[in-house]
């Protein structure tokens, strides 16, 4: 699979200076953690679950979570498990290329049980999403995952969700983060990425951000994101990929504040795209995606297919970013120093910017590098057309 692989080759050639590389479920964890991109959630109760997976894959989705937790009623769990096993088995028999598939479970016991029930079809599963993760609650999940992995002989990843009240509350935050750090470090080889449950954070205080606001405008949430990245997202080799929070809106809402999308990148027919994005409340999503990256997050949890293309379009590395990163990491610069960027608009300081450059080139490998005259508007327009949006 590859990002933007659903677009015709001629379209990709016109968009990319370097096209996204291919990867598979067996690629290195470091690559897959970035390649997750927009991870689309789907309730495991859906009658057409298998068809949904195939349809979204054809539209450019490369990672999905089939949910047995908060998205379904407590009384539906047994039926959802049966539905999930049946559809994954059918997908395996079909032999089609599939996205990276994960199952969000409720309890540790579900992991070995589902792996056993899937039988050979477990090869279509990349891992499990672990809810409300803390040290105390997380260890049994990871032990269950380790046992299931040994039983089926296949690599299975964990994606813990950081969403517990203990993490949010100031008096318990440091201790909770330290416990999470100890736990995920012990199981480092199995932890693909850490996901943020911002909806649960807001719930603890009876809050819900409107579509005009990002997670970073909710100060109590922004403070948690900052502490999570500070503790668990460091670029010194001890950190993990931390993914961006879910964007809840996908229908037309009454708008209180003026649109956040500037007109300047949109000219000609692109103005129609700007209008469509505003009407569907996606301008707020675009701003939050940018803030995610500035704050050290990669990828995003998505609950609607319309969110996938914006996340991927804004994940493509610009030609300017690529040029800066390549200059910083060039062998002749290994001793450090300062150089003027090739675009002559900024200073590139080799040692302080090295970690950023390494992260940027990894993103470039997975999402590609845009041509010099291609911006996110062109990528977004092409992606929306290719996905039928």
C-alpha positions in Angstrom: 0.0 0.0 0.0 1.0 3.6 -0.3 -0.5 7.0 0.5 -2.2 8.6 -2.5 -2.0 5.2 -4.2 -5.7 5.5 -5.1 -4.9 8.4 -7.5 -3.9 7.6 -11.1 -0.2 7.5 -11.8 -0.4 10.6 -14.0 -2.0 12.6 -11.3 0.6 11.6 -8.7 3.4 12.5 -11.1 2.0 16.0 -11.4 1.7 16.4 -7.7 4.9 14.9 -6.3 8.6 15.8 -6.6 9.1 12.4 -4.8 6.2 10.1 -4.7 5.2 8.3 -1.4 7.0 5.0 -1.0 5.2 1.7 -0.7 4.9 -0.1 2.6 3.2 -3.1 4.1 2.0 -4.4 7.4 5.4 -6.0 7.8 7.3 -2.8 7.3 9.5 -1.5 10.3 7.5 -0.1 13.2 9.1 3.3 12.8 7.7 3.5 9.3 4.3 2.3 10.2 3.9 4.7 13.1 4.2 7.6 10.7 2.3 5.8 7.9 -0.8 5.5 10.0 -1.9 8.9 8.9 -5.6 9.4 9.4 -6.8 6.4 11.3 -10.5 5.9 10.6 -12.6 4.3 13.3 -15.6 2.2 12.6 -18.0 0.4 15.0 -17.6 -3.3 14.7 -21.4 -3.7 14.7 -21.7 -2.5 11.1 -23.5 -5.1 9.0 -21.3 -4.3 5.9 -18.1 -4.1 7.9 -16.0 -5.9 5.3 -17.4 -3.9 2.4 -16.7 -0.7 4.4 -13.0 -1.7 4.8 -12.6 -2.3 1.1 -14.5 0.9 0.1 -12.4 3.1 2.4 -9.2 1.4 1.3 -10.1 2.2 -2.3 -10.5 5.9 -1.2 -7.1 6.2 0.3 -7.5 5.0 3.9 -4.4 3.1 5.0 -5.3 2.5 8.7 -8.6 1.6 10.4 -9.8 0.7 13.9 -12.7 -1.7 14.3 -14.2 -0.6 17.6 -15.6 -2.9 20.3 -15.5 -0.2 23.0 -17.1 3.3 23.3 -18.7 3.3 19.9 -21.1 0.5 20.6 -23.6 -0.3 23.4 -22.6 -2.6 26.2 -25.3 -5.1 25.1 -23.8 -5.3 21.6 -20.3 -6.5 22.5 -20.9 -10.3 21.9 -22.6 -9.7 18.6 -20.0 -7.2 17.5 -17.2 -9.7 18.2 -19.0 -12.3 16.1 -19.5 -9.8 13.3 -15.9 -8.7 13.4 -14.5 -12.3 13.3 -16.9 -13.2 10.4 -16.0 -10.2 8.3 -12.3 -10.4 8.9 -12.4 -14.1 7.9 -14.2 -13.2 4.7 -11.7 -10.5 3.9 -8.9 -12.9 4.4 -10.4 -15.4 2.0 -10.9 -12.7 -0.5 -7.2 -12.1 -0.7 -7.6 -8.3 -1.4 -5.1 -5.7 -0.2 -6.3 -4.2 3.0 -5.4 -1.2 5.2 -3.6 -1.7 8.5 -6.4 -3.0 10.7 -6.6 -2.7 14.5 -9.3 -3.8 17.0 -10.2 -1.6 19.9 -11.0 -3.9 22.8 -12.6 -3.3 26.2 -10.8 -5.9 28.4 -7.5 -7.8 28.1 -9.3 -11.1 27.8 -10.7 -10.1 24.5 -7.3 -10.1 22.8 -6.3 -13.8 23.1 -10.0 -14.8 22.5 -10.3 -12.8 19.3 -6.9 -14.0 18.0 -8.0 -17.6 18.7 -11.3 -17.2 17.0 -9.8 -15.5 13.9 -7.4 -18.4 13.2 -5.5 -17.9 10.0 -7.3 -14.6 9.4 -5.3 -13.0 12.2 -2.7 -12.3 9.6 -5.0 -9.5 8.4 -4.8 -7.8 11.8 -2.0 -5.4 12.7 -2.8 -5.1 16.4 -5.1 -3.8 19.1 -6.1 -0.4 20.5 -6.0 -0.3 24.3 -8.5 2.1 26.0 -8.1 4.2 29.1 -4.4 3.3 29.4 -2.5 3.7 32.7 0.2 1.6 34.2 -2.2 -0.4 36.4 -4.7 -1.0 33.6 -2.2 -1.2 30.8 0.0 -4.0 32.0 -2.7 -6.7 31.8 -3.5 -5.6 28.2 0.1 -5.8 27.1 0.6 -9.1 28.8 -2.4 -10.5 27.0 -1.1 -9.1 23.7 2.3 -10.7 24.3 0.7 -14.1 24.9 -1.6 -13.8 21.9 1.3 -12.8 19.7 3.3 -15.9 20.8 0.2 -18.1 20.2 -0.4 -17.0 16.7 3.2 -16.4 15.6 2.5 -13.0 14.2 3.7 -9.5 15.2 0.8 -7.6 16.8 1.1 -4.0 17.8 -0.5 -2.1 20.7 -1.8 1.4 20.4 -2.6 2.6 24.0 -5.2 5.4 24.3 -4.3 8.1 26.8 -7.7 9.3 28.1 -8.1 8.5 31.8 -9.1 11.1 34.4 -5.9 10.4 36.3 -4.0 11.8 33.4 -6.1 14.9 33.2 -6.2 15.8 36.9 -3.3 18.0 37.9 -2.6 16.2 41.2 -2.2 12.8 39.6 -0.9 13.7 36.2 2.8 13.4 36.8 2.6 10.1 38.6 0.2 8.7 35.9 2.5 9.8 33.1 5.6 8.3 34.8 3.7 5.0 35.1 2.6 5.1 31.5 6.2 5.8 30.5 7.6 2.9 32.5 5.0 0.5 31.0 5.3 1.5 27.3 9.1 1.5 27.6 9.1 -2.0 28.9 7.0 -3.1 26.0 8.6 -0.7 23.5 8.8 -3.2 20.6 5.0 -3.8 20.7 3.9 -0.1 21.1 3.3 1.4 17.7 1.9 4.7 18.7 0.1 6.5 21.5 -3.3 7.9 20.9 -4.9 10.9 22.7 -8.5 10.6 23.9 -9.4 14.3 24.0 -13.2 13.7 24.0 -12.8 11.9 27.3 -10.6 14.7 28.7 -13.4 17.2 27.8 -16.0 14.9 29.3 -14.4 15.0 32.7 -15.2 18.7 32.9 -18.5 18.7 31.0 -16.8 20.4 28.0 -17.2 20.1 24.3 -15.3 22.2 21.8 -17.4 23.7 19.0 -16.3 23.5 15.3 -14.8 27.0 15.5 -12.4 25.9 18.2 -9.4 23.4 18.1 -8.3 21.2 21.0 -5.6 23.7 21.6 -8.1 26.4 22.4 -9.4 24.3 25.3 -6.6 25.2 27.8 -7.1 22.3 30.1 -6.8 19.9 27.1 -3.8 21.8 25.6 -1.9 21.5 28.9 -2.4 17.7 28.9 -1.2 17.4 25.3 1.9 19.4 26.1 2.7 17.2 29.1 2.1 14.0 27.2 4.5 15.1 24.4 7.0 16.4 27.0 7.1 13.0 28.7 6.4 10.5 25.9 7.1 12.2 22.6 10.8 13.2 22.9 13.1 13.0 19.9 16.0 11.6 21.8 15.2 8.0 21.1 13.1 7.5 24.2 9.9 8.8 22.8 7.0 7.4 20.9 4.8 8.6 18.0 1.8 10.5 19.6 -1.2 10.9 17.3 -3.5 13.9 17.0 -7.0 13.9 18.7 -10.3 13.2 17.0 -12.2 15.9 15.1 -15.9 15.4 16.0 -17.7 17.5 13.3 -18.7 16.4 9.8 -22.1 18.1 9.3 -23.1 21.7 8.6 -23.4 23.7 11.8 -24.4 27.3 12.4 -21.2 29.3 12.4 -20.5 31.8 15.2 -17.0 32.9 14.3 -15.6 33.9 10.9 -13.9 31.2 8.8 -10.4 30.3 9.7 -9.2 29.5 6.2 -7.4 32.4 4.6 -8.3 33.3 1.0 -4.7 33.8 -0.2 -3.9 30.1 -1.0 -7.2 29.8 -2.9 -7.5 31.2 -6.4 -9.8 30.6 -9.3 -11.7 27.3 -8.9 -9.9 26.7 -5.6 -12.2 29.3 -4.1 -15.0 26.8 -4.6 -13.0 24.3 -2.6 -12.5 26.8 0.2 -16.2 27.5 0.3 -17.0 23.7 0.5 -14.5 23.2 3.3 -16.0 26.0 5.3 -19.5 24.8 4.8 -18.6 21.3 6.1 -16.7 22.7 9.1 -13.4 21.4 7.8 -11.5 24.7 8.1 -11.3 24.1 11.8 -10.0 20.6 11.2 -7.3 22.0 8.9 -6.1 24.4 11.5 -6.1 21.7 14.2 -4.0 19.4 11.9 -1.4 22.1 11.6 -1.4 22.7 15.3 -1.0 19.0 15.9 2.2 18.9 14.0 3.6 22.1 15.5 3.0 20.5 19.0 4.7 17.3 18.1 1.8 15.0 17.1 1.6 12.9 13.9 -1.4 11.5 12.2 -5.0 11.8 13.6 -7.9 9.8 14.9 -10.8 10.2 12.5 -14.5 9.2 12.8 -15.6 10.3 9.4 -14.2 9.5 5.9 -14.3 13.2 4.9 -11.5 13.9 7.4 -9.0 11.5 5.8 -8.0 13.5 2.8 -7.3 16.7 4.7 -5.1 14.9 7.2 -3.1 13.2 4.4 -2.8 16.4 2.2 -1.3 18.3 5.1 1.0 15.4 5.9 2.8 15.7 2.5 6.2 17.3 2.9 6.6 20.6 1.0 9.5 21.0 -1.4 10.9 23.7 0.9 10.7 21.5 4.0 12.4 18.7 2.1 15.2 20.9 0.9 15.8 22.3 4.3 15.9 18.8 5.9 18.2 17.4 3.2 20.6 20.3 3.6 20.7 19.9 7.4 21.4 16.2 7.2 23.9 16.3 4.3 27.2 14.6 5.2 29.3 17.8 4.9 27.2 19.3 7.7 27.9 16.6 10.3 30.1 19.0 12.2 27.2 21.5 12.8 27.1 25.2 11.9 24.5 27.5 10.5 23.5 27.9 6.9 21.0 30.0 4.9 18.2 27.9 3.5 18.0 27.2 -0.2 14.8 29.3 -0.3 16.8 32.2 1.3 14.1 32.9 3.8 15.3 31.3 7.1 18.3 30.1 9.1 19.0 26.4 9.3 21.1 25.5 12.4 22.4 22.0 11.8 22.5 20.6 15.4 19.3 22.0 16.9 17.3 21.3 13.7 18.7 17.7 13.1 15.9 15.9 15.0 13.3 17.9 13.0 15.1 17.1 9.8 15.2 13.4 10.5 11.5 13.3 11.3 10.7 15.3 8.2 12.6 12.9 5.9 10.8 10.0 7.4 7.4 11.7 6.7 8.7 12.5 3.2 9.3 8.8 2.6 5.8 7.8 3.7 3.8 10.8 2.4 6.0 12.0 -0.4 7.4 15.4 -1.3 5.2 17.9 -3.2 6.5 19.6 -6.3 7.8 23.1 -5.9 4.6 24.7 -7.3 2.2 22.3 -5.5 0.6 23.3 -2.2 -1.9 21.7 0.1 -4.8 23.1 -2.0 -3.8 21.1 -5.0 -3.1 18.0 -2.9 -6.5 18.4 -1.1 -8.4 18.9 -4.4 -6.8 15.9 -6.0 -7.4 13.7 -2.9 -11.0 14.8 -2.6 -11.6 14.0 -6.3 -9.8 10.7 -6.0 -11.9 9.7 -3.0 -15.2 10.8 -4.5 -15.4 13.7 -2.0 
